[in-house]
Amino acid sequence: MKEVDAERYLYTLQEWEQYQRDLELFYYDRAMSDISLDEM
């Protein structure tokens, strides 16, 4: 039972890290596009 919980925890941790990366990329892209629009 403990091993399954550990695997599930690692799996959700990886999903969370991927989600965080996607979010950072999204906001970074949006910030970059906002900056380029302001410079026009």
N, CA, C and O atoms as a Tinker XYZ file with bonds, in Angstrom:
   160  protein
     1  N      0.831000   -1.206000    0.000000    73     2
     2  CA     0.000000    0.000000    0.000000    64     1     3
     3  C      0.869000    1.261000    0.000000    63     2     4     5
     4  O      0.580000    2.228000   -0.705000    81     3
     5  N      1.929000    1.234000    0.796000    73     3     6
     6  CA     2.811000    2.399000    0.871000    64     5     7
     7  C      3.460000    2.677000   -0.487000    63     6     8     9
     8  O      3.579000    3.832000   -0.895000    81     7
     9  N      3.878000    1.621000   -1.180000    73     7    10
    10  CA     4.537000    1.807000   -2.474000    64     9    11
    11  C      3.589000    2.459000   -3.478000    63    10    12    13
    12  O      3.983000    3.339000   -4.243000    81    11
    13  N      2.339000    2.016000   -3.462000    73    11    14
    14  CA     1.355000    2.582000   -4.389000    64    13    15
    15  C      1.161000    4.064000   -4.093000    63    14    16    17
    16  O      1.106000    4.876000   -5.016000    81    15
    17  N      1.056000    4.423000   -2.820000    73    15    18
    18  CA     0.883000    5.828000   -2.446000    64    17    19
    19  C      2.087000    6.649000   -2.893000    63    18    20    21
    20  O      1.935000    7.769000   -3.380000    81    19
    21  N      3.277000    6.090000   -2.726000    73    19    22
    22  CA     4.493000    6.796000   -3.124000    64    21    23
    23  C      4.496000    7.019000   -4.634000    63    22    24    25
    24  O      4.850000    8.100000   -5.106000    81    23
    25  N      4.102000    5.997000   -5.387000    73    23    26
    26  CA     4.060000    6.128000   -6.845000    64    25    27
    27  C      3.033000    7.177000   -7.253000    63    26    28    29
    28  O      3.281000    7.999000   -8.135000    81    27
    29  N      1.890000    7.135000   -6.604000    73    27    30
    30  CA     0.838000    8.093000   -6.933000    64    29    31
    31  C      1.309000    9.510000   -6.600000    63    30    32    33
    32  O      1.049000   10.450000   -7.351000    81    31
    33  N      2.000000    9.653000   -5.478000    73    31    34
    34  CA     2.504000   10.972000   -5.078000    64    33    35
    35  C      3.511000   11.499000   -6.096000    63    34    36    37
    36  O      3.452000   12.661000   -6.499000    81    35
    37  N      4.439000   10.626000   -6.509000    73    35    38
    38  CA     5.440000   11.036000   -7.493000    64    37    39
    39  C      4.765000   11.410000   -8.806000    63    38    40    41
    40  O      5.169000   12.364000   -9.471000    81    39
    41  N      3.733000   10.652000   -9.175000    73    39    42
    42  CA     3.030000   10.910000  -10.428000    64    41    43
    43  C      2.353000   12.280000  -10.382000    63    42    44    45
    44  O      2.460000   13.064000  -11.325000    81    43
    45  N      1.658000   12.560000   -9.284000    73    43    46
    46  CA     0.972000   13.845000   -9.173000    64    45    47
    47  C      1.991000   14.973000   -9.062000    63    46    48    49
    48  O      1.743000   16.082000   -9.536000    81    47
    49  N      3.126000   14.700000   -8.445000    73    47    50
    50  CA     4.180000   15.707000   -8.331000    64    49    51
    51  C      4.704000   16.062000   -9.716000    63    50    52    53
    52  O      4.921000   17.235000  -10.019000    81    51
    53  N      4.906000   15.057000  -10.550000    73    51    54
    54  CA     5.375000   15.304000  -11.914000    64    53    55
    55  C      4.329000   16.097000  -12.692000    63    54    56    57
    56  O      4.663000   17.018000  -13.437000    81    55
    57  N      3.053000   15.728000  -12.510000    73    55    58
    58  CA     1.981000   16.448000  -13.193000    64    57    59
    59  C      1.959000   17.904000  -12.750000    63    58    60    61
    60  O      1.794000   18.807000  -13.571000    81    59
    61  N      2.126000   18.130000  -11.453000    73    59    62
    62  CA     2.113000   19.489000  -10.912000    64    61    63
    63  C      3.273000   20.301000  -11.481000    63    62    64    65
    64  O      3.099000   21.459000  -11.862000    81    63
    65  N      4.472000   19.683000  -11.539000    73    63    66
    66  CA     5.635000   20.386000  -12.082000    64    65    67
    67  C      5.412000   20.731000  -13.552000    63    66    68    69
    68  O      5.779000   21.816000  -14.002000    81    67
    69  N      4.809000   19.805000  -14.297000    73    67    70
    70  CA     4.526000   20.064000  -15.705000    64    69    71
    71  C      3.525000   21.211000  -15.827000    63    70    72    73
    72  O      3.664000   22.078000  -16.689000    81    71
    73  N      2.520000   21.206000  -14.958000    73    71    74
    74  CA     1.509000   22.262000  -14.958000    64    73    75
    75  C      2.151000   23.616000  -14.665000    63    74    76    77
    76  O      1.837000   24.617000  -15.308000    81    75
    77  N      3.054000   23.632000  -13.685000    73    75    78
    78  CA     3.745000   24.871000  -13.329000    64    77    79
    79  C      4.562000   25.390000  -14.514000    63    78    80    81
    80  O      4.567000   26.588000  -14.797000    81    79
    81  N      5.255000   24.472000  -15.206000    73    79    82
    82  CA     6.059000   24.871000  -16.369000    64    81    83
    83  C      5.165000   25.444000  -17.468000    63    82    84    85
    84  O      5.483000   26.476000  -18.059000    81    83
    85  N      4.051000   24.774000  -17.736000    73    83    86
    86  CA     3.133000   25.257000  -18.768000    64    85    87
    87  C      2.614000   26.643000  -18.412000    63    86    88    89
    88  O      2.523000   27.519000  -19.272000    81    87
    89  N      2.275000   26.838000  -17.142000    73    87    90
    90  CA     1.759000   28.119000  -16.682000    64    89    91
    91  C      2.815000   29.208000  -16.852000    63    90    92    93
    92  O      2.513000   30.305000  -17.322000    81    91
    93  N      4.054000   28.902000  -16.467000    73    91    94
    94  CA     5.139000   29.873000  -16.601000    64    93    95
    95  C      5.352000   30.242000  -18.067000    63    94    96    97
    96  O      5.530000   31.414000  -18.400000    81    95
    97  N      5.334000   29.232000  -18.941000    73    95    98
    98  CA     5.513000   29.497000  -20.364000    64    97    99
    99  C      4.386000   30.366000  -20.891000    63    98   100   101
   100  O      4.621000   31.292000  -21.668000    81    99
   101  N      3.159000   30.070000  -20.469000    73    99   102
   102  CA     1.999000   30.833000  -20.923000    64   101   103
   103  C      2.132000   32.300000  -20.529000    63   102   104   105
   104  O      1.959000   33.193000  -21.358000    81   103
   105  N      2.440000   32.540000  -19.255000    73   103   106
   106  CA     2.554000   33.921000  -18.785000    64   105   107
   107  C      3.770000   34.615000  -19.391000    63   106   108   109
   108  O      3.734000   35.815000  -19.664000    81   107
   109  N      4.848000   33.857000  -19.602000    73   107   110
   110  CA     6.046000   34.427000  -20.225000    64   109   111
   111  C      5.730000   34.857000  -21.656000    63   110   112   113
   112  O      6.080000   35.962000  -22.073000    81   111
   113  N      5.065000   33.971000  -22.404000    73   111   114
   114  CA     4.701000   34.296000  -23.786000    64   113   115
   115  C      3.796000   35.521000  -23.824000    63   114   116   117
   116  O      3.961000   36.400000  -24.670000    81   115
   117  N      2.833000   35.571000  -22.894000    73   115   118
   118  CA     1.902000   36.695000  -22.871000    64   117   119
   119  C      2.634000   37.994000  -22.527000    63   118   120   121
   120  O      2.361000   39.043000  -23.111000    81   119
   121  N      3.559000   37.912000  -21.579000    73   119   122
   122  CA     4.326000   39.097000  -21.189000    64   121   123
   123  C      5.172000   39.578000  -22.367000    63   122   124   125
   124  O      5.271000   40.779000  -22.617000    81   123
   125  N      5.783000   38.635000  -23.088000    73   123   126
   126  CA     6.616000   38.998000  -24.228000    64   125   127
   127  C      5.764000   39.662000  -25.315000    63   126   128   129
   128  O      6.186000   40.656000  -25.905000    81   127
   129  N      4.580000   39.126000  -25.582000    73   127   130
   130  CA     3.724000   39.695000  -26.619000    64   129   131
   131  C      3.206000   41.065000  -26.181000    63   130   132   133
   132  O      3.061000   41.964000  -27.009000    81   131
   133  N      2.926000   41.233000  -24.884000    73   131   134
   134  CA     2.483000   42.537000  -24.380000    64   133   135
   135  C      3.580000   43.571000  -24.577000    63   134   136   137
   136  O      3.311000   44.699000  -24.990000    81   135
   137  N      4.816000   43.186000  -24.280000    73   135   138
   138  CA     5.951000   44.100000  -24.413000    64   137   139
   139  C      6.134000   44.497000  -25.882000    63   138   140   141
   140  O      6.322000   45.674000  -26.189000    81   139
   141  N      6.079000   43.528000  -26.774000    73   139   142
   142  CA     6.290000   43.829000  -28.185000    64   141   143
   143  C      5.148000   44.698000  -28.722000    63   142   144   145
   144  O      5.377000   45.538000  -29.592000    81   143
   145  N      3.936000   44.511000  -28.224000    73   143   146
   146  CA     2.818000   45.342000  -28.655000    64   145   147
   147  C      3.006000   46.773000  -28.161000    63   146   148   149
   148  O      2.709000   47.724000  -28.883000    81   147
   149  N      3.493000   46.927000  -26.944000    73   147   150
   150  CA     3.705000   48.260000  -26.381000    64   149   151
   151  C      4.801000   49.008000  -27.135000    63   150   152   153
   152  O      4.759000   50.234000  -27.236000    81   151
   153  N      5.772000   48.282000  -27.658000    73   151   154
   154  CA     6.899000   48.925000  -28.336000    64   153   155
   155  C      6.540000   49.382000  -29.743000    63   154   156   157
   156  O      7.264000   50.187000  -30.328000    81   155
   157  N      5.451000   48.891000  -30.292000    73   155   158
   158  CA     5.068000   49.237000  -31.662000    64   157   159
   159  C      4.615000   50.691000  -31.760000    63   158   160
   160  O      4.256000   51.154000  -32.843000    81   159
